[in-house]
Amino acid sequence: MIRRLLIANRGEIAVRIAHAAREMGIVPLGVYSDADTDAYHLSFMADAARIGPPPAPESYLDADAIVAAAKTLRADAVHPGYGFLSERPLFAKAVRDAGLIFVGPTPEAMAAMGSKIEAKRRVRAAQVPTVPGYDGDDQSGERLRDEAQRIGMPLLVKASAGGGGRGMRVVDRIEEFDEALAAAKREALAAFGDDAVLLERYLRRPRHIEIQVLADHHGNVVHLGERECSIQRRHQKVVEEAPSPAVDDALRAEMGAAAVRAAAAVGYTNAGTCEFMLDETGAYYFLEMNTRLQVEHPVTELVYGLDLVQWQLRIAAGERLTLAQAEIRPRGWAIEMRVNAEDPRNHLLPSTGTIARWSPPDGPGIRVDAGVTTGSEIGVYYDSMLAKLIVFGSDRAAAVRRMASALDDFTIDGLRTNLPLLRWIARDEAFIAGALHTGFLAERLDESIFAPAKASREALARACARALAGGAAPWRIAGVGMPIALECNGERYALEATRIADGVYHLRGALTGDLRVRHNADRLVASLDGIELGNVFDDGFRQAAPPSADARTQAAGGPADGRVIAPMPGKIAKIAVAQGDAVEERSLLIVLEAMKMEHRIESPSAGTVKAVLVREGDVVAAAQALVEIE
């Protein structure tokens, strides 16, 4: 039996596993880095141990430190969650060699399926179709380039180890191949400790369909239907749902049987997911197997009425599956959206800061798996995901409506999030119709819609409501003439508010009217001249800084003077230029790593590098100068 479980992870998945363990009478134990000493997930643990400094390779990716923590905390099992060490065979073996139970597949099965190259070889032998490409042992640049030309464009370069969209690059022209290969290898090595890659024909408009499997140690393997994960950005999933609007009973049975064969081919045990691409003709191709619990597992749980984490623990403890394939049938519809610290007004780049207010939705058919709360610090070291919003409905239309309503009731203050993007998706006509494919956002999304209209009375009124409710406006005797200075997209707005009753203000200046601010349960709502504005959320406005005596001097130090600045906080992963180098417009200058993803910093114009102001390995702040071009 498992009595004490070490959860070798952080964030929402650590909280999720802790809940499941407690329900089973298992004591949850946690780990933390120096960046996580006050992290939300620790409040759900009976005990916890420090495992190292903030960088993941020195803490959450340190297998020895985690095994030592398990022994110190007297754990008898380790659950890796997802990400970090969850798909490292050597970690699973280290846990097993320490006399502990690893909640996941065997190291041998993980090694076979954790390598995308080996996985393709195994499943082809089991008569599972795969995408045309190259997965050979020869990893030389020359061989990979030759294979790329043979396969043709467009092409996907993909890290063999790991997942989550890291170590992946799409190549449209052979001239771009060498740089894409180098970037994919570098990112894969940093994220997974393995820079092996495979090449695949890139399918432009396929659906991304995955099949959940469960397998015990007694030879029983079942599948729990499919999840549609087609809406993605930078190869990372944004929206997932179960079942898929494109999969009928016959195709579900066929793909499910293929996934079961794939799992059986390596003697797989515990929970795992086989990922497929489904093209417009109905043909499907195996991509990879994720040898762990998936981020999107809640949609399967809601549609099939079971707890996947508890089944993981039961299987790890040696129990038999009591689920018969013929009895496993979906009911209703579930949709999950990932709530990330990403700024829609800045190309969805990662955002950092302190959560000033965390107010998630609730109600029938709504589930929020969160890894943060009010006061949580969001830094640069880990993934940008804050929470998952999951809804359930009797059918897809009901689930879509519930998701749109729940998103409107979700309030996060203190940093930028992707909630505006999620709200747009929930109301997009193609999403509502279920017309999905992996290029959905690239084809349909116009990011300019996230910039608030400068003349929008509603947006400005909501910003005033936030300022007044938060006490940001200076107090005046009798509440008369309280100044409010706001800024959005470089525009400044000066207003005065006069309190005329509790929660009611008369505004003048950039906006004139009577503003009413009140709390509805734990949410802030407002109305302007009697017209309801609904929930008050971040419209992109910020408190404007007071005028500075040297503002002219500061302005001269902006990007116009040749300095290239960091668009977000992060770590310098690579410097591609040196002082004196000639560069063209859009030449690569810096590779910035933030929240486990790499971001290209390019030259805004042609010129000569006057100075490189940072070194590889430096951690930089947003707007910090990196390079000077003259």
C-alpha positions in Angstrom: 0.0 0.0 0.0 1.0 3.6 -0.6 0.8 5.5 2.7 3.1 8.5 2.2 3.4 10.1 -1.3 6.0 12.5 -2.4 4.7 14.8 -5.2 7.8 15.8 -7.2 6.2 18.9 -8.8 4.7 22.3 -8.2 1.8 24.4 -9.2 -1.7 23.1 -10.0 -0.7 19.5 -10.7 0.9 19.2 -7.2 -2.4 20.5 -5.7 -4.4 18.2 -7.9 -2.4 15.1 -6.8 -2.5 16.1 -3.2 -6.3 16.3 -3.2 -6.6 12.8 -4.8 -4.1 11.3 -2.3 -5.9 12.7 0.8 -9.2 11.3 -0.4 -7.5 7.9 -0.5 -6.1 8.3 3.0 -2.5 8.8 1.6 -0.4 11.5 3.2 0.8 14.1 0.5 4.4 15.4 0.8 5.8 18.2 -1.2 9.1 19.7 -2.5 10.0 23.3 -3.2 12.8 25.4 -4.6 14.0 28.7 -3.1 11.7 30.5 -5.5 8.7 28.5 -4.1 9.2 28.9 -0.3 5.8 30.5 0.0 4.2 28.7 -3.0 0.5 27.9 -3.0 1.0 24.1 -3.5 2.8 23.8 -0.2 -0.4 24.6 1.8 -1.8 21.3 0.6 1.1 19.2 1.8 1.5 17.5 5.2 5.2 18.2 5.0 7.7 19.4 2.4 11.4 19.6 1.7 13.7 22.1 0.0 15.4 20.7 -3.1 17.5 23.6 -4.3 17.8 27.1 -5.8 15.2 28.6 -8.3 16.6 27.3 -11.7 14.8 24.0 -12.5 18.0 22.1 -13.3 19.2 22.8 -9.8 15.9 21.9 -8.1 12.9 20.3 -9.8 15.1 18.5 -12.3 17.6 17.3 -9.7 16.7 13.6 -9.4 19.1 13.0 -6.5 17.7 15.9 -4.5 14.1 14.6 -5.0 15.0 11.0 -4.1 16.8 12.3 -1.0 13.7 14.4 -0.1 11.5 11.3 -0.4 13.7 9.4 1.9 13.9 12.3 4.4 10.1 12.7 4.4 9.6 8.9 4.8 7.7 8.6 1.5 7.1 5.1 0.1 6.0 6.4 -3.4 6.8 9.3 -5.7 4.4 10.9 -8.2 6.2 13.0 -10.8 3.1 14.9 -12.1 3.8 16.2 -15.6 6.8 18.1 -17.0 10.1 18.2 -15.1 11.2 14.6 -14.4 7.9 12.9 -15.3 9.3 11.3 -18.5 12.9 10.6 -17.4 13.6 6.9 -17.3 16.7 7.4 -15.2 14.6 9.2 -12.6 12.0 6.4 -12.5 14.8 3.9 -12.1 16.4 6.0 -9.3 13.1 6.0 -7.5 12.7 2.2 -7.9 16.3 1.6 -6.9 15.7 3.6 -3.7 13.0 1.1 -2.8 10.2 3.4 -3.6 7.1 3.0 -5.8 7.2 5.2 -8.9 3.7 6.3 -9.9 4.0 5.8 -13.6 5.2 3.3 -16.2 8.4 1.3 -15.8 11.7 2.9 -16.8 11.9 0.4 -19.7 8.5 1.3 -21.1 9.2 5.0 -20.5 12.5 4.8 -22.4 10.8 3.1 -25.3 7.9 5.5 -25.6 9.6 8.6 -24.1 11.9 8.7 -27.1 9.8 9.8 -30.1 12.2 8.0 -32.4 12.0 4.6 -30.6 8.2 5.0 -30.1 7.6 5.3 -33.8 9.6 2.2 -34.5 7.7 0.3 -31.9 4.2 1.3 -33.0 4.9 0.7 -36.6 5.7 -2.9 -35.7 2.3 -2.9 -34.0 0.5 -1.8 -37.2 -0.1 1.8 -36.0 0.2 4.4 -38.8 2.9 7.1 -38.4 3.6 10.5 -40.1 6.2 10.2 -42.9 9.6 11.4 -41.8 13.0 10.5 -40.5 13.8 9.0 -37.1 17.2 7.4 -37.7 20.2 7.2 -35.3 22.4 9.4 -37.5 22.0 12.8 -35.9 24.6 14.6 -37.9 23.7 17.9 -39.4 24.5 16.7 -42.9 22.3 13.6 -42.6 19.4 15.6 -41.1 19.6 18.2 -43.8 19.6 15.5 -46.5 16.5 13.9 -45.0 14.8 17.2 -44.7 15.2 17.8 -48.4 13.9 14.2 -49.1 10.8 14.7 -46.9 10.1 18.1 -48.4 8.6 21.3 -47.0 6.9 22.2 -44.8 8.8 20.2 -42.2 8.6 19.8 -38.4 11.9 19.5 -36.4 10.9 17.9 -33.1 12.9 16.9 -30.0 12.9 13.2 -29.5 12.6 13.5 -25.7 10.1 15.5 -23.7 7.0 17.4 -24.9 5.0 20.5 -24.3 6.0 22.1 -27.6 9.6 22.5 -26.5 12.3 21.7 -29.0 10.0 22.0 -32.0 10.4 24.2 -35.1 8.4 24.5 -38.3 10.6 24.9 -41.4 9.0 26.3 -44.6 12.2 26.7 -46.7 15.3 24.6 -46.7 17.3 27.8 -46.2 15.8 28.1 -42.7 16.6 24.5 -41.8 20.1 24.9 -40.2 19.0 27.7 -37.8 15.8 25.8 -36.9 17.7 22.6 -36.2 20.2 24.4 -34.0 17.4 26.1 -32.0 15.4 22.9 -31.6 18.5 21.0 -30.4 19.5 23.8 -28.0 16.0 24.1 -26.5 15.7 20.3 -26.2 19.0 20.0 -24.5 18.1 22.7 -22.0 14.6 21.3 -21.3 15.2 17.5 -21.4 19.0 16.9 -21.4 18.8 15.3 -24.8 19.2 17.1 -28.1 18.2 14.2 -30.4 15.6 15.2 -32.9 13.3 13.6 -35.5 11.9 15.1 -38.7 8.3 14.8 -39.8 6.2 16.1 -42.7 4.3 19.0 -41.3 0.6 18.7 -41.8 -0.9 22.2 -42.2 -4.5 21.8 -41.1 -4.9 18.6 -39.1 -6.7 18.0 -35.9 -4.7 17.0 -32.9 -6.5 14.0 -31.3 -5.1 12.0 -28.3 -6.3 8.8 -26.7 -6.1 8.2 -23.0 -5.0 4.7 -21.9 -4.8 2.9 -18.6 -2.8 -0.3 -18.1 -2.3 -2.4 -15.0 0.5 -4.8 -14.0 -1.7 -7.8 -14.8 -1.9 -7.4 -18.6 -5.1 -5.3 -18.8 -5.1 -2.3 -21.1 -8.1 0.0 -21.8 -8.6 3.3 -23.5 -10.8 6.1 -22.3 -11.7 7.7 -25.6 -10.3 10.8 -27.2 -9.5 14.4 -26.4 -9.4 17.1 -29.1 -6.4 19.5 -28.5 -6.2 21.3 -31.8 -6.2 24.9 -30.6 -2.5 25.5 -30.0 0.0 28.3 -29.9 3.7 27.8 -30.3 2.9 24.0 -30.3 1.4 24.3 -26.8 -2.2 23.4 -26.2 -4.6 26.2 -25.2 -8.0 24.5 -25.4 -8.8 20.8 -24.9 -12.1 19.0 -25.0 -13.7 15.5 -24.8 -15.0 14.0 -26.9 -13.9 15.4 -30.2 -16.5 16.9 -32.6 -14.7 15.1 -35.4 -14.7 11.6 -34.0 -17.6 9.2 -34.2 -18.1 5.9 -32.4 -16.4 3.9 -35.2 -13.3 6.1 -35.5 -13.1 6.3 -31.6 -13.0 2.5 -31.5 -10.4 2.2 -34.3 -8.1 4.9 -32.8 -8.6 3.5 -29.3 -7.6 0.0 -30.5 -4.5 1.5 -32.1 -3.6 3.2 -28.9 -4.1 0.0 -26.9 -1.8 -1.8 -29.4 0.8 0.9 -29.0 0.8 0.7 -25.2 0.9 -3.1 -25.2 3.9 -3.1 -27.6 6.1 -1.8 -24.8 4.4 -3.5 -21.9 3.1 -0.2 -20.7 1.5 0.3 -17.3 -0.2 3.2 -15.5 -1.8 6.2 -17.3 -0.5 7.3 -20.7 -1.7 9.2 -23.8 -1.2 8.3 -27.4 -1.2 11.4 -29.6 -2.4 11.4 -33.2 -2.9 13.8 -36.1 -6.2 13.4 -37.9 -6.2 14.9 -41.4 -9.2 16.3 -43.4 -9.7 12.9 -45.1 -10.1 11.0 -41.8 -6.7 9.4 -41.9 -4.8 9.4 -38.6 -1.1 9.2 -37.8 0.6 8.4 -34.5 2.8 11.2 -33.2 4.1 10.2 -29.8 3.1 8.7 -26.5 3.2 10.8 -23.4 4.3 8.5 -20.6 2.7 10.5 -17.8 -0.5 12.2 -16.7 -1.6 14.9 -19.2 -2.4 18.5 -18.3 -5.8 18.0 -19.9 -6.8 14.9 -18.0 -9.7 16.6 -16.3 -11.9 16.6 -19.4 -11.6 12.8 -19.6 -12.4 12.5 -15.9 -15.6 14.5 -16.3 -16.8 12.8 -19.4 -16.0 9.3 -18.1 -16.8 9.8 -14.5 -13.6 8.7 -12.9 -10.5 10.0 -11.1 -7.4 9.3 -13.2 -4.9 10.3 -10.5 -6.5 7.8 -8.1 -6.3 5.2 -10.7 -2.7 5.9 -11.1 -2.1 5.4 -7.4 -4.2 2.2 -7.4 -2.3 0.7 -10.4 1.1 1.7 -8.8 0.0 -0.2 -5.7 -0.6 -3.3 -7.7 -4.4 -3.2 -8.1 -6.2 -4.6 -11.2 -8.2 -2.5 -13.5 -11.9 -3.0 -12.9 -12.9 -1.2 -16.1 -14.1 -3.3 -19.0 -13.7 -1.7 -22.4 -17.2 -2.5 -23.5 -18.6 -0.6 -20.4 -16.5 2.6 -21.0 -18.7 5.1 -22.7 -18.6 8.9 -22.8 -21.4 11.1 -21.5 -21.8 14.8 -21.9 -19.1 17.2 -23.0 -16.1 18.8 -21.2 -13.9 21.7 -22.3 -10.7 22.9 -20.6 -8.9 26.2 -21.2 -5.4 26.9 -19.9 -5.1 30.2 -18.0 -1.6 31.4 -18.5 0.5 34.4 -17.4 0.8 35.7 -21.0 0.2 39.1 -22.3 -2.3 39.3 -25.3 -1.2 42.9 -26.0 2.4 41.8 -26.4 2.2 38.8 -28.7 1.2 36.5 -25.7 4.7 36.7 -24.3 5.1 35.6 -20.7 4.1 38.0 -18.0 5.5 38.2 -14.4 4.4 39.9 -11.2 2.4 39.4 -8.1 -1.3 38.3 -8.2 -3.1 41.1 -6.5 -6.5 39.5 -6.8 -7.5 35.9 -7.7 -11.2 35.4 -8.1 -12.1 32.3 -10.2 -15.6 31.4 -11.2 -17.7 28.7 -9.6 -21.1 27.1 -9.9 -22.6 23.9 -11.4 -20.4 22.2 -14.0 -17.4 24.5 -13.4 -14.0 23.2 -12.1 -10.9 25.2 -11.6 -7.6 23.4 -11.0 -5.3 26.2 -9.8 -1.7 26.5 -8.6 -1.8 30.1 -7.4 -3.9 32.4 -5.3 -4.0 36.1 -4.3 -0.4 37.1 -3.3 1.3 34.4 -5.4 4.5 35.5 -7.1 4.9 34.6 -10.8 8.5 34.6 -11.9 10.6 33.6 -14.9 11.8 30.2 -13.8 8.8 28.0 -14.5 5.9 27.4 -16.9 3.4 30.3 -17.4 0.3 28.2 -16.6 -1.6 29.5 -13.6 -4.7 27.3 -13.7 -7.0 25.3 -15.8 -10.7 26.2 -16.2 -12.8 23.1 -17.0 -16.5 23.1 -17.7 -19.0 20.2 -18.2 -22.3 20.3 -20.1 -24.9 17.9 -21.4 -23.6 18.5 -24.9 -21.0 20.6 -26.7 -23.2 23.6 -27.1 -24.0 23.7 -23.4 -20.4 23.3 -22.5 -19.4 26.2 -24.9 -22.0 28.5 -23.4 -20.9 27.6 -19.8 -17.2 28.2 -20.7 -18.0 31.7 -22.1 -19.9 32.6 -19.0 -17.3 31.2 -16.6 -14.5 33.2 -18.4 -16.4 36.4 -17.9 -16.5 35.7 -14.2 -12.8 35.0 -13.9 -10.8 38.0 -12.5 -7.0 38.1 -12.1 -5.3 41.4 -11.2 -1.6 42.2 -10.8 -0.2 40.7 -14.0 -1.3 40.2 -17.6 -3.0 36.9 -18.5 -4.4 35.2 -21.6 -8.0 35.5 -20.4 -8.8 38.0 -23.2 -7.7 35.4 -25.7 -9.7 32.7 -24.1 -12.8 34.9 -24.1 -12.3 35.5 -27.8 -12.0 31.8 -28.5 -15.1 30.9 -26.6 -17.2 33.3 -28.7 -15.5 32.6 -32.1 -17.9 31.2 -34.6 -15.5 28.5 -35.9 -14.9 27.3 -32.3 -18.6 27.3 -31.6 -19.1 25.2 -34.8 -16.3 22.8 -33.8 -14.3 23.6 -37.0 -10.9 23.1 -35.4 -7.4 22.4 -36.6 -3.9 23.1 -35.4 -3.6 26.3 -37.4 -6.8 27.7 -35.9 -5.2 30.6 -34.0 -2.7 31.4 -36.8 -5.5 31.7 -39.3 -8.2 33.3 -37.3 -6.7 35.4 -34.6 -6.0 39.1 -35.1 -4.1 40.2 -32.0 -4.9 43.8 -32.5 -8.3 43.2 -31.1 -6.7 43.0 -27.7 -5.6 46.6 -27.7 -8.4 48.5 -26.0 -10.1 51.2 -28.1 -8.7 54.5 -27.0 -12.1 56.2 -27.1 -13.9 53.3 -25.3 -15.9 54.8 -22.4 -16.6 51.4 -21.0 -12.9 50.4 -20.8 -11.9 53.7 -19.2 -14.8 53.5 -16.7 -13.8 50.0 -15.7 -10.2 51.2 -15.2 -11.5 54.0 -13.0 -13.5 51.6 -11.0 -10.5 49.4 -10.4 -8.5 52.5 -9.3 -11.2 53.7 -6.9 -12.0 50.3 -5.4 -8.3 49.6 -4.9 -7.7 52.9 -3.1 -5.2 54.1 -5.7 -6.8 57.5 -6.1 -5.5 60.0 -3.5 -8.1 61.0 -0.8 -9.6 64.5 -0.8 -11.7 66.1 1.9 -15.3 65.1 1.4 -14.1 63.0 -1.5 -14.1 66.0 -3.9 -11.7 66.2 -6.8 -9.8 62.9 -6.4 -7.2 62.8 -9.2 -6.9 59.6 -11.2 -4.0 59.2 -13.8 -4.3 56.2 -16.1 -2.1 54.9 -18.9 -2.8 52.5 -21.7 -0.7 51.7 -24.8 1.3 54.9 -24.3 -1.8 57.1 -24.0 -2.4 59.0 -20.7 -5.8 59.8 -19.3 -6.3 62.4 -16.5 -9.6 62.3 -14.6 -11.1 63.6 -11.4 -13.6 61.7 -9.2 -16.0 63.3 -6.7 -17.7 60.9 -4.3 -21.5 61.6 -4.2 -22.5 58.5 -2.2 -21.0 55.3 -1.0 -19.6 53.6 -4.1 -20.9 56.3 -6.4 -18.6 58.9 -8.1 -19.0 61.7 -10.6 -16.2 61.6 -13.1 -14.9 64.5 -15.2 -11.9 65.0 -17.4 -11.1 62.3 -19.9 -14.5 60.7 -19.1 -17.6 62.4 -17.8 -20.4 60.6 -16.0 -21.6 58.9 -12.8 -19.7 55.7 -12.0 -21.1 53.2 -9.5 -18.7 50.6 -8.1 -19.8 47.7 -5.9 -18.9 44.2 -5.0 -21.2 41.3 -6.1 -20.2 38.4 -4.0 -16.4 38.5 -4.3 -16.3 40.2 -7.7 -16.1 43.9 -8.5 -18.8 45.2 -10.9 -19.5 48.7 -12.2 -22.0 50.8 -14.1 -21.7 54.1 -15.9 -24.7 56.5 -16.0 -26.9 53.5 -15.1 -25.5 51.2 -17.9 -24.1 48.0 -16.5 -20.4 47.4 -17.4 -20.4 43.9 -15.8 -17.3 42.5 -14.1 -14.3 44.8 -13.8 -11.3 43.1 -15.3 -8.0 44.2 -16.8 -8.6 46.3 -19.9 -4.9 47.1 -20.3 -4.9 50.3 -18.2 -2.3 50.9 -15.5 -1.8 53.7 -13.0 0.3 56.3 -14.8 3.6 57.3 -13.2 3.7 61.0 -12.2 5.6 63.3 -14.6 9.3 63.3 -14.1 11.6 66.3 -14.2 14.0 64.3 -16.5 11.3 62.7 -18.6 12.8 64.1 -21.8 16.2 62.5 -20.9 14.4 59.2 -20.2 12.6 59.3 -23.5 15.9 59.7 -25.3 17.0 56.4 -23.9 14.3 54.4 -25.5 14.6 51.9 -28.4 14.8 54.8 -30.9 18.4 55.5 -29.8 19.5 52.1 -31.1 19.1 50.1 -27.9 17.3 46.7 -28.2 15.5 45.9 -25.0 14.1 42.7 -23.5 10.3 42.3 -24.1 9.9 40.4 -20.9 12.0 39.1 -17.9 14.1 36.1 -18.7 17.5 34.4 -19.0 20.0 35.0 -21.9 20.3 31.6 -23.5 22.4 32.6 -26.5 24.1 35.7 -27.9 24.3 35.6 -31.7 26.4 38.7 -32.3 29.5 40.5 -31.1 30.6 44.1 -31.0 31.4 45.4 -34.5 29.2 42.8 -36.3 27.1 44.1 -39.2 23.5 43.1 -39.0 20.5 43.2 -41.3 16.9 44.0 -40.3 15.5 41.0 -38.4 18.9 39.5 -37.9 19.0 37.3 -34.7 20.7 39.1 -31.9 19.7 37.3 -28.7 17.8 34.2 -27.7 15.9 34.9 -24.5 14.6 32.0 -22.4 11.5 32.8 -20.3 9.1 30.3 -18.6 10.7 27.3 -20.3 10.4 28.8 -23.9 12.9 30.4 -26.2 12.2 33.8 -27.8 14.1 35.4 -30.6 15.3 39.0 -30.1 15.9 40.4 -33.6 17.5 43.6 -34.9 14.9 46.3 -35.6 17.0 47.7 -38.5 20.2 47.2 -40.4 23.4 48.6 -38.8 26.4 47.7 -36.7 26.5 46.3 -33.2 27.9 49.0 -31.1 27.8 47.1 -27.8 26.4 43.8 -26.3 25.3 44.7 -22.8 24.6 41.2 -21.4 26.3 37.8 -21.2 24.9 34.3 -21.7 23.3 33.1 -18.5 22.4 36.6 -17.3 18.8 37.0 -15.9 17.4 40.2 -17.2 14.4 42.4 -16.4 11.7 43.5 -18.8 12.8 46.6 -20.8 16.4 46.0 -19.9 18.8 47.1 -22.7 20.5 44.1 -24.3 22.3 45.4 -27.5 23.1 48.7 -29.0 22.8 49.1 -32.8 24.2 52.1 -34.7 
